[in-house]
Amino acid sequence: MKLLPITSLVLLSLGILPAVQAETSTKPLTLTDIMHFESLEKPVIADNGQVLAVEVAPDRGDSHGLIKHLQSGKDFQIEGGSDPIVSRTGRYVAMAVKPSLLKVETSDAKAKKKLKADMVLLDTQTGTQTKFERVKEFVFSDDGAHLAIWFEADEEAKKDAKDKTEGTGDKPKAEKVKVDKFDQGRRFSLVNLSSPSQRVDVEHVTAYHFDKDSRRLAIAVNDIEAKQHQLQLIDLKNYNKSTAFESQHQQIGALALSKNGRWLAFTQGDASELPYGRSYQLNLVDIASGKVRTVPNTNEWTLNRYASLNFSLDSERLFFGRVPEVSQQLSLKKIADEKDLYDKEIVTGQRGLKVWHGDEPRIKPHEIKQYEAEQKRTYLAVLHLGSHNVVQLGDKTVPDVALSQHKRYMLASSDLPYRKMITWAGFYQDYYLVDINTGRKLPLLTQQPSDSDPSLSGDGKFVVYYQQGHVYLYDIAQGRRTNLTQSLKVSFADEDHDSPSNAPGYGFGPWLKDDAGILVYDKFDVWQFNTASKTGFALTAGQGRAQKIQYRLEGLVDNPDEPTTLAYNATVLLHGYSDKTKADGFYQATLGEAGVKTLMEGEYKLTVLGRSKDTDTLVFSKERFDLFPDLYTASYQAPQQAVKQTDLDKQRQAFNWSQAELVHWTNGDGKPLDGVLIKPTNYQAGERYPVLVYYYELMTDRLHAFPQMKVNHRPNFAWYVNNGYAVFLPDIRFDIGYPGASSVQTLTSGVQKLIDMGVADANAIGLQGHSWSGYQTAFAITQTKMFKAAVAGAPVANMTSAYSGIRHGTGIARQFQYETGQSRIGASLFAAPQKYIENSPVFYADRIKTPLMIMFGDKDDAVPWEQGVEMYLAMRRAGKDVVFLQYEDEPHHLKKYPNKLDYSIRMMEYFDHYLKGKPAPAWLSQGEAYVEYKADDE
């Protein structure tokens, strides 16, 4: 037996390398292998760049945490670990440890509800792991020296409390205060990581908050039964605890601490009131003096339980949410006696009715879906701490204010004027500048598409925005707008946009310091504009457009509190994507200078995954169809000198793998088109193979992507090519008004190219698509006999009925999708009824020569599943070869693993039968009779 090398043995011990012998390196890939195949999820790097943590997760089964100390090279593993967080210095890593899959699958419904995640704390210096059970939430202080742990509610404590209220014998039950779930506290622990024996444990904690400089921790302790409500402060230097506020009757709500350590803010409300309708009061504590100052509510504005508190980083302002009124939830009278049986108000109160009015802003399903969000909506206000002046920023006219660190203006928006037209026209906003000092709202943009947000400069002097193919700069002080791009012979509109709506722009890069400039993207190049001269130049010197490389800034520090601004002469990292080769590279540019320096480029895909906040350590992955996306770390300035930190590619090497290549052809209209061809493993030139065509819209950016090693609603490319199929991913280019016909033209011309290449067996071409490509699949087989079998997941079959359907996931009507969106008809049903018919496969079911398998979840939240029924019934009536898979209680994409696995198996069996001539399985040849199985509790 050939022995594994030492490095492989180390990887095997870490659970990275499957226990396979070298001589099995060409074994067939099976679904079971895919279920075990591990991926890297949620990588996190310490702020000082010294420790990397990542979740290693199989498609099915239990994950584990992999932690690497980048300087010492030490590796650690946390069994069952997921969702890592890393302390600032990297000394500690914490991970959730969820119940094992086996435990979940073998537990009954009641026991499953009691299963909760644990948490493991790893000391990367000593390797010590400490486990905490039943943890709801955990977080490090900003300096990484302290760990806060908030536990799940204690089931035993609940049981004990229940037992205490139940009398024995003739003794009456003790009176018990009923506490709403929203008000219930949990056990909480604060651990000093430099001295773990120093620890604070507190019961009944409902909220907690570290200050930004890690001086203090504030915790809200609420025990309604004991009439104890305290706001406690813990000094993080010595763990001394003090009480900043206490009450017998006031429930403490939200908390916040200022960065300068001076202020503590909190809300309080009457504990005897139910939290749904409880009004809260805002208080401000001067920590040094202990003085508590109340911020009064007004006749127009008060606070509710959803109010959040945020100090500005300069500790000069406190932002908080208010509402116009708070009231308890309505309740209906119930029938209590004989006369109530005939009381019209009480009887009709039990009705089940929703009234749909034609003039309502939202249709009823959308209103219902938004109901919870609207209940939680608060309107932003600011307390200026110097003057103690409160300014209301958001209101019912302009409800949405983007919280930021700006000192004079903030961006605000409102979709209220356009809520009705969402139904058919899509999403729009009016944008405003809100004066933080006065609350005055200055109109900025009217009916701006929601995918074209403006950007406010770092110092708040300028706004940049995109409209109708151009980029504009608005000088706030002067009230002047300048078209920055009008003299440039370059389009800043999406050049690939083929929908019946205005083309969006390509977005903006970061601002320069002191508001000196802004970076803007066209399709290929990065442009630098000067806010003083209002002029700009191509930072990438036009090399992007000349070489067809799309340049974008990458690797900037992700700081949610304060967006990154760049120095005037900063050296920046660019990610480049070649529109010709579909390959990636890293490049370098210097602000103020036109030109690009190549750092690394090749036949691979690069993805930046993070950068350390305090250093320039970059984390990225490099992948290809035949190269797993392992993690690399490098200096932000020199990614070409990266160090590989993981080696999960060892999994792939156990199997015979294929490669992906780019294919070019021209369709009947003379349009040049591209596609990705993945040949079967052990491909032999001159031999023809069955082909599976998988597509959606543009697909060739996946040329260098490693195949998704999961079992889901998509065909697994690696599995298919390992089983003798070629897989083809063509780009689809659409003509407005004729989405079906333009898709068919692309598909047939692309497949013909494979036939002409000698790769495809013309009598063994299969077609598979889901959702939008599910529709295209259903339509394509009404227009051509080229495909010998097709599988359509969640397809629209009848645009005339789907047009006025509902997207149940959002409650939004589907009309906008046809008039301005993906379905690309470009007009209403009554304005262009013939186009809806011409693009609907159900009207041409009698022409179909291709067997079709339809798949739908009967709780589809995007496409009405009845669309699948329409297609099935039309083909059934026309005597066509059709089978319909209805997965119960499933949404648009299958979620339940048994269903995903079942669909994957049936899809392969289906194509194997029609494309390879294998015997049809019984479910395909005979169907399956309906059966009801014995319930577990019988």
N, C-alpha and C positions, 0 to 999 in steps of 0.2 A: 504494500500500500504506500502510495506517495504521501509524504508528510507535508503539512502546511508550513510555510515559512513563519519565523518568529513573529513578524509584524502581523501576519494573519491571525496567529494565535492570540495576540493582544486584542485585535479587533473582535475575535470570536468571544473572548471573555467579556467584552463590553456589549455584547449582543448586537454588534453591527454586522457581522458576517455570519450567514447561515452555516450551519454545521454540514457542509457538503465536501465530498472528496474531490480532488482535482480531476479525477477521471470522469466525473459526472458533469463536466463543464458544458456539455452540449445536450443536456437532457431537455425534453420537451417542456415548454412552459404551460402550466395548467392553471385553472381558476383557483385552485388551492394555493398555488405559488403566489398568485396575485393577492389573495387574501392576506398572506403573510408578509408581502413586500412592504418594506418600511420607507417612509418619507420623512423629511425634515420639516418641522413646523415651528413657527413662532420663535425664530432665533433672537436672542437678546445679548447685547454686549454691555459690559460695565462702563460707566462713564469715563473711567481712566483707561479703558481699552485693554485691560489685562485678563479678563475672564469672559468666556463665551458660553452661553447656555442655550440649549435647543431641545425641543421635544422630538423624540424619534417615535413615529406613530405608524403602526401597520394599518392596512386597510380595515382589517377586522382583528380585534384583540386589544391587548393592553399596551399602552405606550410606555416608554421609559425616558428619563431625562439624561441627557449627555452634557457634561460640563467639562470645559477645557480651560486650564490655566495656560495662557498663551506664552508666558515667559518661562515657566518651569517645564511646560510640556505635560504636566500631570493631567490625567483623565479621571473623572468620577462619573458614577452612574446612580440615578435614583430610580429604583424599581417602581413602575406605575406612574412616574412623574409626568406632569403636563403643565402648561401655562406658566413658564418660568418667569421669575423676576430676580434681578441681580442688584445687590447693594452697590452704592456709588464706587467703592474701592474694589469691588469684586471679591471681597473676603467671604461674603455669604451669598448663597443662592437659595431661594425658596420656591417650592413647586407644589401644586395641588396633586394629590394622589386619589384618583377617583376609584370607586368600587370596581373590582375586577369584572370583566365581561361575563365570566362564568357565574359569578355571584349574582349579577343582575339577571341573567337568563334563567337561573334556577330558583329565583325568588318569586313568590306570588305577588299579586298587585299590591296588597297591603304592605308586604315587607319591602317592596321596591321603593315605596314612598319614604320609608325610614332610612334608606341607604343614603349616606352623605359622604362627601369627600373629606379626606384628611389632608394634612400639610406636612411636608418634610423640609427641615432647614439643614442645609449643608454648609459646613465650615470648610472652605477650599484650602485653608492652610493646614488643617489637621486631618481632614477627611471625615470628621465626625458628623453623623446624621442624627437629628433629633426629630421625633415624630410628634405631631399634635393631632388629636382626633376630632372629627366633626367640626371642621373649620369652614366658615362661610366666606371669610374675606381676610386677606393679609397684605400688609404693605410695609415697606421700609421707610424710615424718615429720609429726608433728602440727603443728609450726610452719610447715610448708610449705617449709622451706629446703633439704631434702635429698630425693633420690629413690633408692629402692632398686629394682634391676632384677634379677630372677632369670630366667635364661635356660633355654631348653629344652636337653635333652641334645644334645651336639654329635655329629651323625651321622658326620662325618669322623673325629672322635676315636675313635668306636666302631670304625670301619673300620680305622684305624691300629692300634688295640689288637689287633684280630683278626689283622691281618697279622703283627704281631710274634710272635704265638704259633704261627704256621704255619712250620714248618721248610722249608728248601730242600734238595733233593738228599737226601743221607743224614743230614742233621742232624735230630735229634729236635725235636719241638715244645717250646717253652719252657713251663715250668710256669706256670699262670695261676690266680690266686685267683678263684674264682667269687663275685661280689658280687650279693646279692639286690637286686632293683630298689628295694625299700623303703630300702635303705642307700645307694643311689647319689646322689652329690652333683652339683650343677650349677654352672656359671659364674655368678658374682654380681658386680654392680657397684654401688657407692655413689657418687652424683654430688652434689657441692656445687653447688647451683643458682645461688648468688650468685657462684661462681667455678668454672665448668664444667671448667676445666683441673685442678682439684683433684678427684681421683677415686681410688677404691680398687677394684681388681679382684682377686677371689679365686676360686680354683678349688675344686671339691669341696664346695660349701656345701649342707648339708641342711636348715638352718633359720636364721631370722634374726628379730630383734625390736627395734623402736625403743622407748625408754621414753616415757612420756606427756609428759614435759617436754622432749623432744628434746635431752637431754644426751648420750646414748650410743646406739650400735647394738651389739647382740650378734650374733655369727654363729657357727654350728657348722660346723666344717670336718672332714669325715670322708673319709679315703682309706684304705680297708681294705687295698688292694693294697700301698700304700707304708707301712702301719702308722703312719699319722699321723692323730692325732685332736686337734684343738685347739678351745678355746673362746676366741674373740677378742673384744676390746672395742675399739670405735673411738670416740674422743672427737670429737664432732661440732663442737667449736669449732675444732680444729686438724687433725683427721683423723689424729692419732697413734694407733697401733695397739699394743695390749698383749695379752698372753696370760694369761687367767685360769685356764686349766686345759689340760693336755695329757697325752696317754697314747699308748702304742703299741697298746693292746689294748682300750680302752674306747670304744665307739661313743657319741657324744653325741646325745641325743634332743631333748626339748622344751626351750624357753628361755623366760625371762620376766625383765623388769627392773622394779623397784619405781619408783613415781612420784617418790619423794623422792631417788632416785639412790643409795641406800645398798646395795641388795641386788640380786644376780643369782642366779637359781635355774636349775638345769638337771638333766636326768636323764642317766644313763650306764648302759651295759650291755655285756656281754662281746661283742666284735665277732666272735669265732669261732663264736658261736651264731647259728642262723638267727633272724631277727627275729620270726617267728611265736611262738616259745616263749622268747624272750629276756626274762629278768627285769632290771628296771632299778632303779637306786638314785637317790634324790633328794639333791641337794647344794645348799647355800646358800653363796654367796660374799659376804663383807663386802668391798665393792669398795675401800674406803679402805685396809684393811689387807692385802687379798689373801688373807685366811684363808678356807679352805674347810671348811665344817662339813657332815658327813653326817647326813642324817635317816634313821635305821635303819628297815628293814622289820621286820615282826613275823611271828610264826608264822601269824597270821590274814590279814595284808595285805601285798601287794607291789605293784610297779608294772610295767606292760607298755609296749609301744611306743605305745599310744594315750593314755597319760597326758598331759593338758594342764595347764599351769601358769598361774595368774592371781593377781597381787597385788591386794589391795584398794586403792582409791584413796587411803586414808589410810596405806598402806604398813605396816599393822600386822598383816596376815594374808596368808598364801599359801595359796590353794586349789589342790588337785591331785586327780587321780583315781587310785584304787587298785583292785586286784582281789584276790579271795581266793587265786587261784593262777595260775601261768603254766606252760604245758606245750607241748611241740612237737606239731605236727599229726600225727595218726595216719596210718599208711600200711599198705597191705595187702601180704601176701606174694604174690609172683608165681611162676608155674610156671617152674622153671629146669631140671629134669631129668625123667627118666622116672617116678621114684617120685612126683613132685609131681602127676602127672596123676591119681593115685588118692588123694591126700591130701584128705580131706573138708573140712578147715578151709581149705586153700588154694583148693580148687575153689569152695566156697560163698562164699569171700571175694570172688570175682569176680561175685557175684550183683548184679542190679539190683533192689533191694527197698526199699520204705518201709513201715513198719508203722504203721497208723492205729489208735490205741487210743481207746476211747470215753471214758476218764477223763482224757485229756491236756488240759492247759490250753488249748492251741491246736490246731486241726486242722492236719494235716500241711502243706498248702500255705502256710498262714499262718506256721507255724513255719519253713518254708524261706525264705520272704520276709524274715522277721525275723532269720535266722541271722547275716548279716553285721553287722547293727546290734548283735546280742547279743554278737558277738565283739569289737566295738569298745566295748562298754559298760564304763565305769568308774564307781566309786562315790566320790562326793565326800568329801574329807577336808580339814581345815584345819590349818595350822601357825601357831600364834600366835607371832609373831616375838619378842615381849618375853619370854615364858616358855619359848620353844622347845618348847611342848607341842603334841602332835598329837592332834586329835580326829577320829574317824571320824563323818561325818554321814549318808551314805547306806549302805545295806547291802542284803542280798538280800531283806529283808522290806519295806523302804521304799527302793526303788532310786533314785527320781528326786528330786533336790534342786535347786531353782531358784537358781542362783548370783545373788547380789545384793550390794549394798553395806551391807546391814544388819549391825549390830554385835552383836546378841544372838540374834535368831531368823531363821530362813529357812523358807520354805514348802517342804514335801516332799510327795510323792504316791506312791501305789502302785495299779496296776491289777491286781495279782496275784490278788486274790480274785474278779475278774470276767472273767478271760480266757476262761473256758469260755463264759460267758453272752454274750460278744460275738457269738457265732454267731447268737443270736436276739433279744437284748435291746438291743444297741448298746453304747456305751462309757461306763464309769464309773471313778471314782477314789476312793480314800480319801485325805484330806488331813491333814497333820500340820504342827505347828510343831516345828522342830528347834532345840534350844539349841546355839548355836555353841560355847559354852564347855564343855559336858558331853556333847553328842551325844544327850541325852535327847529322845525324841520324844513330843510331846503330841498326842493325837488331836484333830482339829478337825472334820472332816466325814466322814461315812460314806456310801458309795455316791452320791457327787455326780456328776451328769452331766458328761462331759468338756467340754461346751460351756458350762459354768458355773464357770469358774475363780474362786477367791477372790482378793482383792487385799490385800497387806500394806502398811500405811501407810509413809510415807517414813522415819520414825524408829522403826518397828517396834513401836509400842505397840498397834495395832489391826489387826484383819482385818475386811474387809467381804465379804459373800457373799450370793448370791441362792438362795432355795429356795421352791418352791411359791407363786410369785406375790408374795413379799415379800423385802425387803432387810434383812439382819441385820448388826449390828455386834458384834464380839467384842472385849472389853477383855481383853488378855492378862494384865496384872498382876492384875486382879481375877477373872479366869476367868468373866466374866459376859457373857451374850448378850442383846442388845436388838433387838427387832423395830422397826426405824426407821419402817416404813411402815404398821403395823397400824391407825393411826387415820386414815390418809389415804383419801379416797374416790376413789382412782385405782389402776388396775391397773398393776403393774410387770411383768406377764407379757406375752409376745408376743401381741398382740391378733389377729394374722392367722394364728396357728398352727393348722393344720388337719391335723396328723398324729396318729396314735394313740400319743402320748408326752406327757410333761409339757412344757408350754410353757416355753421358756427366757426369761430376762430380756433387757433391752436393754443391759446392761453398765454400766460405770462410767466416769466421767471421771477426771481427776487428783485426787490428794490435795492438801490445803492444807498450807502450811509448818507445822512444829512439830506435825504431826498434828492440827491444829485442826478439820479437817473433810474431807468427801469429797463429790464431785459424782456424782450418780446420774441415769440416764436412765429415763423412761418412754417410751411410744411417741412423744410429742410434746415434752414439756418436760424441762428440766434442773432438778434439785433439788439444793439445798445443805443438807447435814446437819452439825450441830455434834457433835463427838465428846464434848464435856463435858456438854452438856444433853441429848443424844440426840434433839434436835428438828430439824426441817427446814422449809424453805419452797421454793416454786417460784421459782428464780432467774429464770425466764422469765415469772413472774407469771401462769401459766396461759394465756398468749397462744397458746402452741403448740396446746393442745387446742382453744381457742376458735376459732382460725383454721385448724386442721388443718395446722399447719406443724411438721415434725419438726426440732427444734433439736439440734445437736451441736457441741461444742467442736472447733475446727480451728486449724491453723497453729501448734501448739506445737512447740518445738524438739525434734527427734528425737535423743535422746542415749541410745544403747544402754547406756552405762556407768552412767548414773544417771537414772532416770525423772524427768520434770519434776514439781515441786511448785509450787503457786501461792501468791503472797502473799495475805493476807486481803482486801485491797482491789484486787486485780488487775483490770484491764480485759481482757476476753477476747473473742476473735473467735468467732462462732457461724456455722455453716453451717446454712441452713434449706432444707428440702425440703417443698414444698406437696403434701399428699396429695390436694388437689382439682385443682390445675392441673398438677402434676408438674414445676413449675418451681422453680428454686433462687434463693437470695439469701444475702447476707452481712449479719450483724447484730452488734450489740455489747451486751455486758452487763458489769456491774461486780459482783464478788463482794461479798456482804453486802447488796446492794440488789436488790429485785425489780423487773424491768423489762427491756425489750428496745428497743434503738435500731436502726432500719433504716439500713443503709449503702448497700446496692444490692440490687435485686431486679428480675427481669424474666423474659421467656419464653426462658430458656436454662438450660443445665446448667453448674454450676461444680464444678471439682475442684481441691482444694489439692494441690500436688505437692511442696512443700517450703518450708523457711524457713531462712535463714542462721542459724548458731549464735551469732555474735557481734553481729549487728544484727537489726533487725526486718523485713528484706526477705522478702516472701512471693512465692512462685511459684505461679501457678494457671492453669488453662485455662478458657475459656468456649466453649461449643459449643451448637449447635442442629442439627437435621437438615440445615439449609441453611447451616450455619456451621462451618467446620473448627475443631477445638479448638486454636487457636494459644496460645502462651504469653504470659502477662502477669506483670509484676512490680509490686509495690506495697508500701507500708508496711503492716505488720500492723495498724496502727490505722486505715488509710484505703484499703482495697482498691478503693473506688469511684474513686480517683484513679490507677488502674493505668495502666502504660505497656505497650502491645503490643510484644512483642519478636520475634515471628516473623510471617510472612505466607504460610503454606502454603495459606491459603484461596484464593489465586490459582489453584491447581490446579482447584478445584471450579468456579471462575468460567469455565473454558474449556468447560463443559458445561451443558446444560439441566438444571436441578435441580428437585426438588420440595420440598414442605413436609410436615410431619407435623401431625396434628390429633387432638384427643381426642374419642372417641365414647362416649356413655353409653347404656345400655339396661337393661332388667329381664328376667331369665330367667323360666322357667315357674314357679319357686318364689317369685317375687317378690323375688329378691336383686338389688340394684343392682350393675351390672357396668360396667367400663371397658375400653376398648381403644384402640389407636393405629391410625389410618388414614393411610396415605401414598398420596396420589392419584398417578396417572400424570403425568408431565411433559406440559405442554400439555393438561391436563384441561379438558374442555368440559362444563359443567353440562347435564344432561339426557341425556348419552350414557352408556351402560352399558359397563363394562369387565370383563375377566377379573380375578379376584382370587386372589392367593396368600396363604393363611393360614399364618402362622408363629407359633409359640407354645411355651411350656414350662410355666411356672406364672404368676407375676405378671410382666407385661411392660411395664406402662404407665410405669414409671420410665425407660423408654427413649424417651419422647416427644420429649425435647429432645436426645437423643444423636445425634451425627454417625454416619452408618452406617460400620460397619467395612469399610474399603476393602481387603479381602483376598479371595483365592480360597481357600476352605476347604470344610468339610462343610455350611456354611450357605448359603442363597441370599443373594446380595449385593443388598440392598434397592435401592441406587441403580441398579444394572444392570437390575433388574426393572422399576422404575417408568419408567426411561428407555426400556424396550422395551414400554411400553403396558400394564403391569400395575398394578393397585392392590395394595398390600401391607397386610395386616391383622394386628395383633398383639394378640389379646385376653388379658385376665387370666383365668386359670382358677381357679375356687374349687371345692375338693373336699369331698365328704362321705366320712367314714371308713367303710370297708367297701364303698364303691361308687365307686372312683376313675374307672372307665371311664364309667359312666352320668352322673356329675356333669360330667365333662369334655365329653361329647357334648352335654349340655344347654347348657353355656356356649357351645360352638362353634356349634351350630345357631342359638341365639338371637342370637348376635353377628352371624353371617352374614346372618340374616334382617333385622337392623337395617340392614345395608348395602344389602340389596335394597330395603327400604322407603325408604331415603334416595335411591334412584335411582342409586346409584353402581355396584352390583354387577350383572353379568350372571348371572342365576340359573342359566344353563346353562354357566357357565364359572368354577366355583369350584374352586380347587386347594388341597390341604392338604399341608403339609410339616412334619415334626418329626424330631428326632434323640434317641435314647436314651429318656428318660422321655416326651418328646412323640412319639417314634417309636412307642412303645407306644400312646399315646393315638390316634395316627393309624391304626394297624392296627385298634384296637378301634372307632374311630368309623365306619369304612366298613362294619362289620358291623351297624351300627344305623341308618344313614341313607343315602339316595340323594342327599343334597344335594351331595356332592362328586363332580366329574366326573373327577378324577384325584388320586392321592395318592402321596407319596414318604415312606417310613419308613426312617430311618437307625437301625441298631442297635436294632430294637424287640424287646421281650419279646412273644412270641406266646402262650406257654403258661405261666401262673403256676404250674401244678401241677408242671411240670418245672423251671422257673426257680427255684422256691422253694429247692430244695436244690442249686442250682448254686454255682459258685465265682467270685468276682471275682478273676480271675487276676492283676490288677495288684497286689493286696494279699495275695492268698491267703486272704481272709476269705470265709466262707460268706455267701450272699445272704439267708438266712432273716430276719435282723434287718430287712432293707429292707422286707419285707412285713408283719412283725408290729408294728414300731414306727416305721418310716421312710417313705420317699417313696412307696412303693407303697400304703400306707395301708389294708391289709386289716384290721389290728388284731388278728389271731389266727393261730395256727399252721394249717398245712394240715390236720391231723387234727382240729382244733377247729372249723374252718369250711370244710370242703372245697367246699361249694356256692358260697361267695363266690369262691373261687379259680377255679372253672369259669365262673361268671357274668361274671367280669372278664377272661376269656382269649379273645382274638379267634379263636384256632385252632378253638374249638368251634363257631364260627358262620360258618366260611368259606363254607358253602353259601349264606349269605344275601347275600354281597357282590355289589354291582352296580357298584362303582367300580374302575377299573384301578389296580393298585398296583405301584410300583417299590420294591423292598427293597434297601438297601445295607448291607453289613457288611464290616469288615476281618476276615480269618480268624485274626487274632491279637488279637481284641478282648480287652482286659484288664479290662472292666467287665461286659459282658453276653455270655454264651456265644453265639458266633456261630451255633451250632446252632439257636438260637431263630429266626433268619432262615430256616434250612433248614426248620424245622417249618412256618412260615407259608407258605413257597413250596410245599412239598409238599401242604399242605392245600388251597391254592387251585388247584394244578395238578390234584389229584385231583377237585376239585369243578368243574373246567372253567372256572375264572375267569381273567381277564386279569391276568397277573402276570409280572414280570421281576425277576431277582435279580442284583445287581451284587456280586460277590465280589472285593474288593481284597486281593491277596496280601501277607502279612507286614505287615499294617497293624493298629494298635491301635484303641481305641474311637473316637478322632478321627483322621482321615487325617493322616499326617505327610509323606508323600512328595509333592513338588509335582506331578509328572506325574499322580498319582492324584487330587489335589485339583482340578487343572485339568480332567481327564477327567470327573470326577463333576459339576463345575459345568456343563460343556458338555452332558452327557447330561441333566441335570436340566432345563435350559432347553429342550432339544429335546423332552423328554417333555411338559412343560407346554404348549409351543407346539403340539404335535400335538393334545393332548386338549382344550385350552382355546381355542386359536385356529384349529384346523382345518388347520394346516400339514401337509404330507406327512410320514408317519412315516419316520425314518431307517432304514436297512437293519438296524441292530442291534436296533431295536425291532420291526420287522415280521417279521424273519427270524431274529433271534438271531445269535450269532457262534460259529463252529466253533472248537474247541480247536486251537491251533497251537503247535508248539515251534520257537523261532527259533535260528539258528546262534549258538553261544556265541562271545564275543569272542576267545577264545584258540584257536579252531579254524582 
